[in-house]
Amino acid sequence: MADRYTITVTNKSSNPQNYALFNKEPQVTGTVQEKIWSNVFATKKAAPGQQVTFEIINEYHAIVGQKQQNDSKTFSVTVAGTTPVTLGKENDNGTVTPGTTLSMIVEDETPQFESDPLPSSSQPHAFEIRTGSFSNTKAKKEGYMIGLGPAKSGGAIAGPAATFIPEANSTYQIQPVNTYYVTFGSYTKGDLIDVVKIATKTATVDFTKDSDYRINHTDSGALVIQV
C-alpha cells in the first residue's frame, strides 16, 4: 500500500470553483446511533483554468467532537480532540499485531479521549474505541461524535473524515476504507456528507487501484477521471 496519494483537479469550467475532499465511511463494528457520516476534511479553490492537488498521507487519527447545526441547516463536526492511531495488522507468520485502543469518556459534558490509551487490542486493519458511561439520549441530543480522521492533507492537519454518535459502554472497531470522493460547491472542513444526495456531482477515487488520479471539471459540470 502506498504511503501517499494525490488527486489533481483541473478546473475547465468557466467559473471559480471550491473543491471538497471526503472519503467513504469506514467499516465499523458496534452499535451506532443514527448513521456513519462522511465528513469533508479538505477544501481547495481554483479559478478557471487552474489546477489544485490534494495530497493524502496514509496515516490515521481517531477523532472525538460534537455535531452542530449550521445557519444553512446543514451539520458539521467540531473536533475536540485527535489522537494518532496504528491499525492492527496480520503478520506473515499468521499472528496478529493489535492496533491502538482508546477510551472515550464524557467529563463536564464534553466528549474526550482519556490521556492514556488502553492496551492495544484492535482487530487487523482497524483501531478500537471503547466508550465509558454516559446517557445515550444525551449523546444523541448533544451530538457526541467519534470516528476517523486522516493525519494530513496537503501538509496540513485535516478535519474529520468519518464520524458517528456512539452508545455508552460499547466497543467499536473502526476500519478505514481507501476510497475517496471529490465534489464541488460550498463546503467547509467538518461538514457532514450524504454521498447519495450529491452523486451526480461527485467523482469516486479508488486508491486500491492507483495512487495518483487526475480529474477534469468540465464546463457541463461533470467531474471526469482521466485514464
N, C-alpha and C positions, 0 to 999 in steps of 0.2 A: 504493500500500500504506500502510495506517495505521501510525502510529508507536507507538501504544499500543492495547492490547486489554484488555478486562475480562471476567471471569466472576464473576457473583454467584450464590452458592448459598444458598437458604433451607432451613433445617432444619425441615421439617414432620413429622419423625418424633417419636417420644415419648422419644427418648434423646439424650444428648450425642453429638456426632459429631466425628471427626477426618477432615478432608478433605485429599486429596493431589492435587497437580497434576503431570502429566508429559506429554511430547509424543511424537508419532510419531517413530520413528527417522529420521534424515536419510538422504538418498541418498549412498552412499559408493562411490567407485571405488578399487580397490586391494584386495589380498588381506587379509581379516580372519581372525584366529584365533577359533574358536568362532562367536559371533554379535554383532550390534549390539544393545546393550541400551538400552532407555529407562530413565531414572533419575527418581525423584521429585526435583523441585527446589524445591518449596514446599509447606508444610502449614499448615492453619489449623483451629482448634477452634470449634465452635458448640454452644451449649446449645439445647434445644428452642425453636423459635420465632425463633431468631436467624438473622441473615444474615452471611455472610463474602464478601469480594470479593478475587479475585486480579487484580492488575494486571500485565500483561506489557508490557515495553518492547521495541520492535523493534530490539534491539541484540544482538550475539553475542560470546561469548568462546570461545576454544579452551581445552580442559581437559586436564591431564595428572595422573595419580594412580595409585592401586593399588586393586585389588579385594580385599576381605576378607570372610571368613565371620563372620556374627553368631552370637550364642548361640542364636538361634532357627533356625539352619541356613540362613537366607536370606543374601543377599550384598548388600553396599553398596560404594560407591566413596569412598575418602578422597582429597580433592583436594589435590595437592601444589603445583599452580601453575595460574594462569589468565592469559590474555593477550587483550586486546581484539582483535577481527579485523574487517576490512572484506571484504564479499563482492565478488567480481568482478561487473561489470555490462556489459551490452550498450548501447552508445550509440546515439543516434538516427541518426548517420551510418554505422552499420554496424560501427564499430570496437568493440574490447573493451578495457575498463579492468580489468586483472587485480586480484584481491583479495590479501589477506595470505597470505604463505608463511612457515611457521615450521619450525624444526628441533628435533625431539625426540631427545634423547640419554639415555644412562644413565651416571651417574657415581656412584661409591660405592654401587652397587646401588640407586640412586634415579632413577626416570624423571623427566625435567625438560625444559623448553624452554631452548634456548640464549638468552642475554640479547639478542642482536642478531638480529632477524628477517632472513630471506633476501630478495633482491629479489622483489617481488610478481609472482606468476606463476600464480595460480589461474584456473580456468575461470569463466565467468559464473555468478552466483548461488551461488558456493561459495568456501570458503577452502581452503588447502592445508597439509598437514603432511607433512614428509619425515622419515623416521626414520634414525638412524645405525646403527652396528654393535653388535649385542648377540646373545645367544643366544635364538632363538625359543622353545626349550624352557623356558628360564628365564623368559622374558617370560610364558609361559602359567602356569608354576608359581607365580610371584610375583605374577601378576595386574597386569602393567603395562597401564595404560589410557590411551587418548587419546580425544578427542571434542569434543563441543559443549556449551556452557552458555549460557543467556541471561544478559544482564548484570545485570538486576534483576527482581525480582518484588515488587510492593507496596512499593517503595522500598528493599528490602534486597538485598544481593548474594545471588544464588540459588545453589543447588547445581548439580551437573552435570545436563545434560538428556539426553544420549545418549553412551555410551562403548563402546569395543571394545578388544580386545587386538590390537596391531599386529604386523606382521612387521618384521624388520630390513631396512634399506636399501631401503625402499619409499616410494612417494609416494601420498598419499591426497587426493582431492578430497572435501570434506565440504559437502553442500548441505542446509541446513535445510529442513524441511517445516512449513508453517504450520497443522498440525493438532495439537490438544491433547486430553488426556483428564483427566477428573475422576473420582476414586474415593473411597471412604471405608474406614477401617479403621486398623490400627496401622502407620503408616509414618513414616519419618524421611527427611530430605534425604539423597540419595545412594543410596537403596535401588534395586536393580535390579528392573525390572518386566517381566513377560511378559504383555502386554495380553490375549492369547488366554485365559490362565488366569483372568482376572478380568473377562471381557467382560460377564457378567451384572450386575455392579455398577459399571459404568463408563458415563459419558456422553462422547460424542465431539463436540468443538467444532472446526468448520472456519472459520478466520479468513479464508479467501479469500472467504467468502460474507457475513460480517458481522464487526464489530469489537466488539460488545457482546452477551454472552449471559447469560440468566438461567435458572437450573436450580432446580427444586423437588425436594427429597429427601422422598419420600412416606413414610407410615407403613408401607407394604408393602415398603420398602427400595429402591424404584426411584428413579433419578435422571432426572427428566423435564425436557427442554429446553422452555422456554416460547416460543411463536411468536405 
